[in-house]
Each structure stands twice: as C-alpha cells, then as structure tokens.
Amino acid sequence: MTEVTTLDVPDHVTDDLRAYAAAMRAGFHESPMSEEGLAIWLAHLQADGTRLRVIRDHSRPFGKADEPVATFASWGGTLNAGRGMVDANFITDVTVQATHRRRGLMNKLMLHDLREAHERGDVVALLTATDAQIYGRFGFGVTATARRLEIDSGPKFALRTEPYGSTAFAAPDDVVDVRRHLFECFHREQFWSVGRAQHYWSTGFDWHEQRATPHRAAVHLDDDGEPDAAVVFAIESDHILVRDLLGTTRAAEVELIRLLAHAEGHEKIVWRHCFDPRHPITWALKDPRIVTTAKTFDTVWTRILDLPRAVAARSFDRDGEVAVNIDDPLGYAAGTWRLSIRDGVASAEPTSGEPELGMDIATFSTVLSGLEHVDTLASAGLVHGDPSVVGSASRLLTSWEPPVAASIF
Ligand SMILES: CC(C)(COP(=O)(O)OP(=O)(O)OC[C@H]1O[C@@H](n2cnc3c(N)ncnc32)[C@H](O)[C@@H]1OP(=O)(O)O)[C@@H](O)C(=O)NCCC(=O)NCCS
C-alpha cells in the first residue's frame, strides 16, 4: 500500500489525471475540478514539467481501489541566492485522504521526493505551507513572508511622490508576455526570489470556484515608454482586489496603486500578496495610516539539500568566520561546518573543530535567507551558542536586502 508511483504527465486528460485531481482537491476539502479547470491544470503541468506522485491503496472499497490516497507534486526551478541562481525543487499538492492520515504516507512521499532532488543535484527544495507545523521536521524553514494590505482609496488617498511615465489598461491575456518579462527581470535581480509556476501566467480562472472570472490588467510605462510594472486585479463589491502586482522597481508599483486608487466606485484596494516587507507604499502616502496590514504570513519555506553550494551562492555583506553545528535528521547537511566569508564570497567546509553555534537545518535555512537575525533566533531557543558569538554571527550572516519571493505555489 505504501509504494510511491510517479505518473507521467499525459498529453490529454486521462483517468489517472482525473483521479489525481479528485484526490488532491478532496485532500484540501475543495470541490472537484471542472472540465475547464482540468484542461488548464494539464497545460500548467506540461509547461512546468511537473512530477505527479501518488500512493494507492488497492484494498479500498466502492470502486476506489485504483484512486490515490495520497498526492504530491514537484518540479524544477530556480532560487536567486544573491550571487547566482541555484537549482530548486518546488513542492506542492501534499495531501493524504482523511481515511489514511497519520500512517506515514506524507512522510514516505516527502522522503522519496527529497531523495530524488538530492540525487539530481538540486541545492534546495521549496514549498509554501497551509499549516506551519508540518514541514519543520523535514528541515524546511521559513525564508520569505508576505502581507495582505488594505489601502483606503477614499478622499484621504494622496501620494507624496510625483507621477512619472504613463499607465494603460489592458486585457490580461494581452499583457502575459510583459508580465513574464517583468518577472524575469525581478527574479534576476532580487535576493531570495524564487521562480514562478505556470499558473501565474494564465489569469481569469478562479481555482476555488472552478470557473472563469473576469480579471483586468494595467501596465505602467517608464518615461521612455518601457513597461516597468503590471497589475492584474478584480473588481469586487466594495473594493479592488490586487491579484498580482509586480514591477522592476517598487516606485513603478506605487504608480499602479495610484492608478487603481483613482478608479471610481470603490472604498479600498486589497493587495492580497505584498511580497516585499520593505515596500515603500506606506512611506509614499501622505497619510500612512490609510494602509492596514490585515495579516502577515509565511510564504516560501526552504530546505537546504546541498549546504556548501547554498552557502557559496549566497551573497554576504561582511567578511568573517564561524563554525556552526547543523542538526539534520535527514543527514544531507548534518555536521559541523566552518563558514568563511572573504570579499563577500563564502565557503562551507566540514570541520572536526569545536562548533561555536548550533542550530537545526530548518533554522539555518531561515538564517541563510536573511529573513531573521541569529540573535533573534537564539532568543527564541532555536540557536545555541555563547552570546558574544551569537552577536557577531548575527552581524556576519545578516543580509541588508530582505528576502523577497514573489510566488505562492
Ligand atoms: C498534512 C497531511 C498531508 C499529513 O499527511 P499524513 O500522511 O497524515 O502525515 P504522516 O502520517 O506522514 O505524518 C508525518 C509526520 O508529520 C506529522 N503531522 C502530520 N500532519 C500534521 C499536522 N497537520 N500538523 C502537525 N504535524 C503533522 C505527524 O505527526 C508525523 O510526525 P512524526 O514523524 O513525528 O510521527 C494530511 O494531514 C493532509 O492531507 N492534510 C490536509 C491537506 C494539507 O493541509 N496539506 C498540506 C498542504 S501544505
């Protein structure tokens, strides 16, 4: 019953694909996929090169013997670690049917997929989690966050900044190439940016409702007429819902918020995923209190599979050395490593010397991403070491640029 099977993504909707979709949607307590949803999803799987993994229980009654009791998907992409891209294994669709939970099926799928990723030479595995308590045990640590912002677009809305360039409304389908280009530019430049899956580029389908929904789009063009930001949004009853807003500069994104605020007939703009924790929108408003953070949440979790390559690809702002003991139950990064940084370039060598700091691999992922300081994590009981070393390691391993990952998957 616990055999992991990897399905080939077919060129048309097959019974196996339907059964996977049904099990995955049921696992998330979602309604079944519509025919339209299945066709769009298949196109996404093909474009992403997704590996679909299942476990079946052939003893299941009522005609369900060949349907999966557990689903798991992954595909290959990249993470920008600061000094370059590293190969990343993106994970999603982790579900086990309620009848089969707590028997180790997720554990089996995860270990299988991580082992393959490690053998392929992927440097990290990435996922976004619906529950914060599931993935730490596999070595995943939080490495990026997002906020849901609500901006009062009534009479108090006024920006300090002067408008520049121009804006244009467009049908979402007509700006897919522009959005992809903007994302590629962003991904190339942004520390801890992770690649986007295909679903970001097909708009106008509501996955929850399983039907087409009208979306709109707008683009900002700089003073030379080059697109530098794009937004996809929906008009809801009393607000504008920003589904995706991304530019090559944050100033260009502010210009698109200006455009949406000036549209009539709504009371607020709801930006569901503001990925940059230092986004200037609040500072750019004459009345910063018209922005409310409705919630802050973790987005990308990272699992380091190859510690020396992850460290070597990460950019650092200071030079120095520290010996860190890493606790990794899966073994990929376990041991004591001497991290040496010279001219911003780091190396990690195994050492038999005494460690100065100790932490698990999930915590090390958070540290490497620059999301949190070592001393904060030490105060939280996640890093162990002499306070003076904790302090110097905090300064050594911090990043002036926060991790910004513009992707949920
Ligand atoms: C989360 C889910 C996939 C777990 O599947 P499962 O097969 O029951 O998990 P396993 O039996 O392999 O459990 C592995 C470990 O994770 C723990 N675990 C499982 N689900 C957990 C949860 N929701 N919260 C905390 N720990 C959890 C188990 O206790 C076990 O720990 P152990 O190794 O220390 O004994 C399943 O509950 C599910 O499908 N939930 C609904 C969909 C969902 O939320 N998916 C996650 C999407 S990000």
The ligand as an SDF file (V2000), in Angstrom:
LIG
                    3D

 48 50  0  0  0  0  0  0  0  0999 V2000
   -0.8020   17.2160    6.2380 C   0  0  0  0  0  0  0  0  0  0  0  0
   -1.0460   15.7950    5.6850 C   0  0  0  0  0  0  0  0  0  0  0  0
   -0.5630   15.7660    4.2470 C   0  0  0  0  0  0  0  0  0  0  0  0
   -0.2480   14.8210    6.5550 C   0  0  0  0  0  0  0  0  0  0  0  0
   -0.3180   13.5190    5.9740 O   0  0  0  0  0  0  0  0  0  0  0  0
   -0.0910   12.1860    6.8350 P   0  0  0  0  0  0  0  0  0  0  0  0
    0.1090   11.0770    5.8980 O   0  0  0  0  0  0  0  0  0  0  0  0
   -1.1550   12.0940    7.8550 O   0  0  0  0  0  0  0  0  0  0  0  0
    1.2720   12.5360    7.5760 O   0  0  0  0  0  0  0  0  0  0  0  0
    2.2720   11.4350    8.1570 P   0  0  0  0  0  0  0  0  0  0  0  0
    1.4680   10.3420    8.7940 O   0  0  0  0  0  0  0  0  0  0  0  0
    3.2540   11.0300    7.1160 O   0  0  0  0  0  0  0  0  0  0  0  0
    2.9900   12.2740    9.2750 O   0  0  0  0  0  0  0  0  0  0  0  0
    4.3550   12.5680    9.2390 C   0  0  0  0  0  0  0  0  0  0  0  0
    4.6620   13.3900   10.4680 C   0  0  0  0  0  0  0  0  0  0  0  0
    4.0020   14.6680   10.3610 O   0  0  0  0  0  0  0  0  0  0  0  0
    3.1590   14.8760   11.4920 C   0  0  0  0  0  0  0  0  0  0  0  0
    1.9830   15.5890   11.0050 N   0  0  0  0  0  0  0  0  0  0  0  0
    1.1670   15.1910   10.0330 C   0  0  0  0  0  0  0  0  0  0  0  0
    0.2130   16.1190    9.8320 N   0  0  0  0  0  0  0  0  0  0  0  0
    0.4360   17.1090   10.7120 C   0  0  0  0  0  0  0  0  0  0  0  0
   -0.2150   18.3310   11.0030 C   0  0  0  0  0  0  0  0  0  0  0  0
   -1.3030   18.7350   10.3380 N   0  0  0  0  0  0  0  0  0  0  0  0
    0.2950   19.0890   11.9830 N   0  0  0  0  0  0  0  0  0  0  0  0
    1.3790   18.7090   12.6840 C   0  0  0  0  0  0  0  0  0  0  0  0
    2.0540   17.5440   12.4330 N   0  0  0  0  0  0  0  0  0  0  0  0
    1.5760   16.7700   11.4690 C   0  0  0  0  0  0  0  0  0  0  0  0
    2.8540   13.5020   12.0040 C   0  0  0  0  0  0  0  0  0  0  0  0
    2.5250   13.5250   13.3730 O   0  0  0  0  0  0  0  0  0  0  0  0
    4.1490   12.7480   11.7510 C   0  0  0  0  0  0  0  0  0  0  0  0
    5.0670   13.1170   12.7620 O   0  0  0  0  0  0  0  0  0  0  0  0
    6.1700   12.0780   13.3050 P   0  0  0  0  0  0  0  0  0  0  0  0
    7.0220   11.7320   12.1040 O   0  0  0  0  0  0  0  0  0  0  0  0
    6.9060   12.8410   14.3390 O   0  0  0  0  0  0  0  0  0  0  0  0
    5.3910   10.9220   13.8220 O   0  0  0  0  0  0  0  0  0  0  0  0
   -2.5510   15.4240    5.7630 C   0  0  0  0  0  0  0  0  0  0  0  0
   -2.9990   15.6110    7.0810 O   0  0  0  0  0  0  0  0  0  0  0  0
   -3.4240   16.2460    4.8410 C   0  0  0  0  0  0  0  0  0  0  0  0
   -3.6320   15.8730    3.6950 O   0  0  0  0  0  0  0  0  0  0  0  0
   -3.9820   17.3960    5.3060 N   0  0  0  0  0  0  0  0  0  0  0  0
   -4.8670   18.2220    4.5090 C   0  0  0  0  0  0  0  0  0  0  0  0
   -4.1500   18.8570    3.3400 C   0  0  0  0  0  0  0  0  0  0  0  0
   -2.9930   19.7230    3.7960 C   0  0  0  0  0  0  0  0  0  0  0  0
   -3.1170   20.5330    4.6780 O   0  0  0  0  0  0  0  0  0  0  0  0
   -1.8280   19.5160    3.1550 N   0  0  0  0  0  0  0  0  0  0  0  0
   -0.6520   20.2730    3.4270 C   0  0  0  0  0  0  0  0  0  0  0  0
   -0.5350   21.2620    2.3220 C   0  0  0  0  0  0  0  0  0  0  0  0
    0.7820   22.4190    2.5420 S   0  0  0  0  0  0  0  0  0  0  0  0
  1  2  1  0
  2  3  1  0
  2  4  1  0
  2 36  1  0
  4  5  1  0
  5  6  1  0
  6  7  2  0
  6  8  1  0
  6  9  1  0
  9 10  1  0
 10 11  2  0
 10 12  1  0
 10 13  1  0
 13 14  1  0
 14 15  1  0
 15 16  1  0
 15 30  1  0
 16 17  1  0
 17 18  1  0
 17 28  1  0
 18 19  1  0
 18 27  1  0
 19 20  2  0
 20 21  1  0
 21 22  1  0
 21 27  2  0
 22 23  1  0
 22 24  2  0
 24 25  1  0
 25 26  2  0
 26 27  1  0
 28 29  1  0
 28 30  1  0
 30 31  1  0
 31 32  1  0
 32 33  2  0
 32 34  1  0
 32 35  1  0
 36 37  1  0
 36 38  1  0
 38 39  2  0
 38 40  1  0
 40 41  1  0
 41 42  1  0
 42 43  1  0
 43 44  2  0
 43 45  1  0
 45 46  1  0
 46 47  1  0
 47 48  1  0
M  END
$$$$
